[in-house]
Amino acid sequence: MLANNADTIHLWFAYVDEIQNLHLLDRYRSLLTEEERQQEKRFHFLRDRRRYLVTRALVRTVLSRYADVAPEEWLFASNAYGRPEIANPDVASKIAFNISHTKNLIVLGITFGDTLGVDVENVGLRDAPLDLASQFFSPNEVAALVALPPESQSQRFFQYWTLKEAYVKARGMGLSIPLDQFEFDFTTDRHIKFSTNPSLNDSPSRWQFWQFQPSEDHLLAVCAERFDGPKPEFLMRKIVPLEAEQFINCPMLCASA
């Protein structure tokens, strides 16, 4: 069982395309509840069914590394905004997790006693939809974005977007929080400043943010409640659930103070 260090954030990375063994996928399916197995069947495309299956197996098997609960015995419930949370009585208040996925990559974040949000995007698949900035970003963010050279705007768009998604996921309220009511300022390429509109009733000093680059095509943002002690460490592993894993080191692009 892995140690539950309050000053550590664990990130687990699973690449769906690397998991093709049908026997292994059947083992994943055996860990799911009947409701989850029925949900898997509802996806029309094979790639979506496969991603759902691997996601559920990843959550269940990895959580069992932190608590004495078998993978098939984990219970989950959704809060009022649809965020999944642990419902096992003995561990619900001790472990926080959040998950995000894009076309091929699934990222599971885990911390202990606090809350966090993660968001990953495949920035290599498409150009950023810059026309959406005026709808979802604050006026200051829009101004900063359009002031950049055209070749830098797509990267900055996705930096804003992943940070915003990570924050609303950490709050557990999803898109019920207007995305233009809080903002990020890249005072330097490696430093993020965060501020909120008073209407959100939230203190910016409550949160810390980081951005990583898991691969040339992926951008990852993490938002976590500020720790009382030293800044948290990150432990990162690439994993094929029930089969293999290895420690990895994703380059950190930037972070908040």
C-alpha positions in Angstrom: 0.0 0.0 0.0 1.4 3.4 -0.9 2.0 6.0 1.8 -0.6 8.8 2.1 1.7 11.8 2.4 -0.3 15.0 2.8 2.4 17.0 1.0 2.4 14.9 -2.2 0.2 14.9 -5.3 0.2 11.7 -7.3 -0.5 11.7 -11.0 -1.1 8.5 -12.9 -1.0 8.4 -16.7 -2.6 5.7 -18.9 -2.4 5.7 -22.7 -5.4 3.9 -24.0 -3.9 2.9 -27.4 -1.2 1.0 -25.6 -3.8 -1.3 -23.9 -5.0 -3.8 -26.6 -4.8 -7.2 -24.8 -8.4 -8.5 -24.8 -7.8 -10.8 -21.8 -6.6 -7.8 -19.8 -9.6 -5.7 -20.9 -11.9 -8.6 -19.7 -10.1 -8.4 -16.3 -10.9 -4.7 -16.2 -14.5 -5.4 -17.0 -14.8 -7.9 -14.1 -13.9 -5.1 -11.7 -16.8 -2.9 -12.7 -20.3 -2.8 -11.3 -23.2 -3.9 -13.5 -24.2 -0.3 -13.9 -20.7 0.6 -15.2 -20.7 -2.4 -17.6 -24.0 -1.3 -19.0 -22.7 2.3 -19.4 -19.7 0.9 -21.3 -22.1 -0.6 -23.8 -23.9 2.7 -24.4 -20.9 4.2 -26.2 -21.3 4.0 -29.9 -17.7 4.0 -30.9 -15.2 1.3 -29.9 -12.6 3.9 -28.9 -15.0 5.5 -26.5 -16.0 2.2 -25.0 -12.3 1.3 -24.6 -11.5 4.7 -22.9 -14.4 4.4 -20.5 -13.3 0.8 -19.5 -9.7 1.8 -19.0 -10.7 4.9 -17.0 -12.9 2.9 -14.6 -10.3 0.2 -14.2 -7.6 2.8 -13.6 -9.6 4.6 -10.9 -10.5 1.4 -9.1 -7.1 -0.3 -9.2 -5.1 2.8 -8.3 -7.3 3.8 -5.4 -6.7 0.3 -3.9 -3.1 1.2 -3.6 -3.9 3.8 -1.0 -6.6 2.1 1.1 -7.5 -1.4 2.1 -10.4 -1.7 -0.3 -10.5 -4.2 -3.2 -10.8 -2.6 -6.7 -14.3 -4.0 -7.2 -15.5 -2.7 -3.7 -15.0 1.0 -4.3 -18.2 3.0 -4.1 -18.8 6.3 -5.9 -21.4 9.0 -5.7 -21.9 12.3 -7.6 -22.2 15.6 -5.9 -24.9 18.1 -6.9 -22.8 19.2 -9.9 -22.1 15.7 -11.1 -18.5 15.4 -9.8 -17.8 11.8 -8.8 -16.5 11.3 -5.3 -15.6 8.3 -3.1 -18.5 7.0 -1.1 -16.8 4.3 1.0 -17.5 5.5 4.6 -14.0 4.8 6.0 -12.0 6.5 3.4 -14.3 9.1 1.8 -12.7 12.0 3.8 -9.1 10.8 3.4 -8.5 10.6 -0.3 -9.4 13.0 -3.0 -9.2 12.2 -6.7 -9.9 13.8 -10.0 -9.7 12.5 -13.5 -9.4 13.9 -17.0 -9.0 12.4 -20.4 -8.4 13.4 -24.0 -8.2 11.3 -27.1 -5.7 8.8 -26.0 -4.4 9.9 -22.5 -6.1 9.5 -19.2 -4.8 11.3 -16.1 -5.8 10.4 -12.6 -4.8 12.9 -9.8 -4.8 11.8 -6.1 -4.2 13.8 -3.0 -5.0 13.3 0.7 -7.5 15.3 2.7 -7.7 18.2 0.3 -9.3 18.6 -3.1 -7.8 18.9 -6.5 -8.8 19.3 -10.1 -6.9 18.1 -13.2 -7.4 18.8 -16.9 -5.5 17.4 -19.9 -5.9 18.5 -23.5 -4.4 17.2 -26.7 -3.0 20.4 -28.2 -1.6 18.6 -31.2 -5.0 17.5 -32.6 -6.3 20.8 -33.6 -5.8 24.5 -33.6 -7.2 26.4 -30.7 -10.7 27.7 -31.2 -9.6 31.3 -30.6 -13.1 32.6 -31.4 -14.3 31.1 -28.1 -12.0 33.3 -26.0 -14.4 36.3 -26.0 -17.1 34.0 -24.7 -15.3 32.2 -21.9 -12.2 34.3 -20.9 -12.0 37.4 -18.9 -11.4 40.7 -20.7 -7.9 40.8 -19.4 -7.2 37.3 -20.7 -8.6 38.1 -24.1 -6.5 41.3 -24.3 -3.3 39.4 -23.3 -4.1 36.6 -25.8 -4.6 38.8 -28.8 -1.5 40.8 -27.9 0.7 37.7 -28.4 2.3 36.9 -31.7 -0.1 34.7 -33.8 2.2 31.6 -33.5 1.9 31.8 -29.7 -1.8 32.3 -29.3 -2.9 28.6 -29.6 -0.6 27.5 -26.8 -1.7 30.3 -24.5 -5.4 29.6 -25.3 -5.0 26.0 -24.1 -3.0 27.1 -21.1 -5.9 29.3 -20.1 -8.4 26.6 -20.9 -6.8 23.8 -18.9 -6.2 26.0 -15.9 -9.8 27.1 -15.9 -11.1 23.5 -16.2 -8.8 22.4 -13.4 -10.1 25.2 -11.1 -13.8 24.5 -11.6 -13.2 20.8 -11.2 -11.3 21.4 -7.9 -14.2 23.5 -6.7 -16.5 20.6 -7.6 -19.0 22.9 -9.3 -18.1 22.4 -13.0 -19.3 24.9 -15.5 -21.8 26.4 -13.1 -18.9 28.7 -12.3 -18.7 31.3 -15.1 -15.3 31.0 -16.7 -14.9 34.8 -17.2 -15.3 35.5 -13.5 -11.7 34.4 -12.6 -8.5 34.9 -14.5 -4.9 33.9 -14.9 -2.1 36.3 -15.6 1.2 34.9 -17.0 3.4 37.6 -15.4 6.4 35.6 -16.8 6.4 32.5 -19.0 6.9 30.3 -15.8 4.7 32.1 -13.2 0.9 32.2 -13.0 -1.0 34.8 -11.1 -4.6 33.9 -10.2 -7.5 36.2 -9.2 -11.2 35.9 -8.8 -14.3 38.1 -9.0 -15.8 38.8 -5.5 -19.0 37.2 -6.8 -17.4 33.8 -6.6 -16.9 34.0 -2.9 -13.5 32.4 -3.1 -10.1 33.5 -2.0 -7.3 33.2 -4.7 -4.8 32.4 -1.9 -6.7 29.2 -1.3 -5.3 27.6 -4.5 -2.1 26.6 -6.2 -1.7 25.8 -9.9 0.8 23.9 -12.1 1.1 23.1 -15.7 3.0 20.2 -17.2 3.7 18.8 -20.6 3.2 15.0 -20.5 4.1 14.7 -24.2 4.7 17.0 -27.2 0.9 16.8 -27.9 -0.5 17.1 -24.4 -0.9 19.9 -21.9 -1.9 19.2 -18.3 -3.1 21.6 -15.6 -3.4 20.8 -11.9 -5.2 22.9 -9.2 -5.0 21.9 -5.5 -5.9 23.5 -2.3 -2.9 25.2 -0.8 -0.9 23.0 1.6 -0.1 24.3 5.1 3.5 23.1 4.9 6.1 23.2 2.1 5.0 23.2 -1.5 3.8 19.7 -2.5 5.9 17.2 -4.4 4.6 15.5 -7.5 5.0 11.7 -8.0 4.1 10.7 -11.6 3.7 7.2 -13.0 2.8 5.9 -16.4 0.6 2.7 -15.9 -1.1 -0.1 -17.6 -3.6 -1.1 -14.9 -2.9 -4.6 -13.4 0.1 -5.0 -15.5 3.0 -2.5 -15.6 4.1 0.9 -14.4 7.0 3.2 -14.4 8.0 6.5 -12.8 8.1 9.4 -15.3 9.0 13.0 -15.1 6.8 15.5 -17.0 8.4 18.9 -17.6 6.7 21.6 -15.5 5.9 24.6 -17.7 4.8 27.0 -15.1 3.3 27.3 -11.6 1.7 29.8 -9.2 3.5 31.2 -6.2 
